[in-house]
Amino acid sequence: MVISRQDLLFLSANDSELLEKVYTSPIEVLKTLKEQGKLDIFEFYNKLRKNYNDKHSKIYINVMKEVEDPKKVLTTLSALVTQILLFSENSNNKNIFMRHANFSEILKALQEYAENQNLIPCVEIIRLIKQDIKQVEQI
């Protein structure tokens, strides 16, 4: 997940105080946007975690644990694609959310597997998403 300055500027457009902080304190801007619910990716990853805790959904745990069975990566990514699509229907900005959720990268990895049975991109994208979730949980 790459939250660019452009994203921060766009999401802070109605708040002059936040706009001023985009270049000086981007982490503070991220925290404020998180508190205001303007960055959907924070809520999405939180929802995945809550679904694991409350409903025993396997998506969150399959992303967060070490890859033991590469074939499970395929079902995890497929389920994640479905969750991203469902969540995006109610997101504040669908384009930004899809980019932050690595939607196109996930689809490319699945396409690579479909064409060449190459699981390496799938495992790599799972690891990237795991890092993203850890970063989001620290903010």
Secondary structure in CASP SS format (residue, H / E / C, confidence):
PFRMAT SS
TARGET T0000
AUTHOR 0000-0000-0000
METHOD secondary structure of the structure
MODEL  1
M C 1.00
V C 1.00
I C 1.00
S C 1.00
R H 1.00
Q H 1.00
D H 1.00
L H 1.00
L H 1.00
F H 1.00
L H 1.00
S C 1.00
A C 1.00
N C 1.00
D C 1.00
S H 1.00
E H 1.00
L H 1.00
L H 1.00
E H 1.00
K H 1.00
V C 1.00
Y C 1.00
T C 1.00
S C 1.00
P H 1.00
I H 1.00
E H 1.00
V H 1.00
L H 1.00
K H 1.00
T H 1.00
L H 1.00
K H 1.00
E H 1.00
Q H 1.00
G C 1.00
K C 1.00
L C 1.00
D H 1.00
I H 1.00
F H 1.00
E H 1.00
F H 1.00
Y H 1.00
N H 1.00
K H 1.00
L H 1.00
R H 1.00
K H 1.00
N H 1.00
Y H 1.00
N H 1.00
D H 1.00
K H 1.00
H C 1.00
S C 1.00
K H 1.00
I H 1.00
Y H 1.00
I H 1.00
N H 1.00
V H 1.00
M H 1.00
K C 1.00
E C 1.00
V C 1.00
E C 1.00
D C 1.00
P H 1.00
K H 1.00
K H 1.00
V H 1.00
L H 1.00
T H 1.00
T H 1.00
L H 1.00
S H 1.00
A H 1.00
L H 1.00
V H 1.00
T H 1.00
Q H 1.00
I H 1.00
L H 1.00
L H 1.00
F H 1.00
S H 1.00
E C 1.00
N C 1.00
S C 1.00
N C 1.00
N C 1.00
K H 1.00
N H 1.00
I H 1.00
F H 1.00
M H 1.00
R H 1.00
H H 1.00
A C 1.00
N C 1.00
F H 1.00
S H 1.00
E H 1.00
I H 1.00
L H 1.00
K H 1.00
A H 1.00
L H 1.00
Q H 1.00
E H 1.00
Y H 1.00
A H 1.00
E H 1.00
N H 1.00
Q C 1.00
N C 1.00
L C 1.00
I H 1.00
P H 1.00
C H 1.00
V H 1.00
E H 1.00
I H 1.00
I H 1.00
R H 1.00
L H 1.00
I H 1.00
K H 1.00
Q H 1.00
D H 1.00
I H 1.00
K H 1.00
Q H 1.00
V H 1.00
E H 1.00
Q H 1.00
I C 1.00
END
